[in-house]
Amino acid sequence: MLQPQFIYRWVRNPQSFKPNTRMPNLGLSEEEALAVAFYVSSLRGEGAHVGPDPVEKASLIQNEGKSGK
């Protein structure tokens, strides 16, 4: 659940996953939600290892969020 894609979708609309959650809808823009997802992912050290280019990764997350997946 703590994959960047999930974090992005959760902070954008937590009620879509768990209607009775205590997590409020923060009203974040796409860019703000993306920043939160990257920050939370970096806490696990995910951003420190070799992987996709951060700009490419951001694009993938944004495109997934727009498709509603």
N, C-alpha and C positions, 0 to 999 in steps of 0.2 A: 504493500500500500504506500510505501514511502518513496515510490519512484517519482521523478520530477513531473511526469505527465499527470499522475494522480494528485499530487500536491497542487498543481496548477488548477485542475478542475475543481478540487475541494475548496480552495480559497475563493474561487470564482462563484461557486454556488453549492455550499455544503448541504442544503436541503434536498438537492436532487439525488444525493446518495442516502441520506438519512433524514427523512422529513421531520422527525421530532428532535433533531439534534439541538443542543444548547449553543452550538457555534452559530453566531449571527452571520448573516450575509453582509460582508464588509463593503460591498459596492466597489470593489477594486476594478480598475481598468485592466485590459489585457496586459499592458506593459507592467503594471504594478503587481498583478498576480504572477507574472513571469519572474519578476525580481524576487518575490517571496519564495517561489519554487526553487530558484537557483540558490538563494541564501540558505534555505532549509537543507537542500541537498549538499551544500558545501559543509554544513555542520557534521555530516557523516564522512567527510573527506572525499565525497564522490567527485567533486570538481578538481581534485588534485591529481587524479590518475590519468594516464594516457587514454584518450577516448575521442569522440567526435569534437570537432571545432566548436567552441561555445556559441558562435554565431549560427552555425548550422544546427546545433542542438536547439537553440532558441526558436529558430524557424520551424523545426519539426514540432515542438511543443505548441507553438502558436497555431500552426495549421491543424493540429489534432484538436485543439480547443474550438476552432471555428467549425470543424466538421461534426462536433457534438459527440465524439466517441469518448 
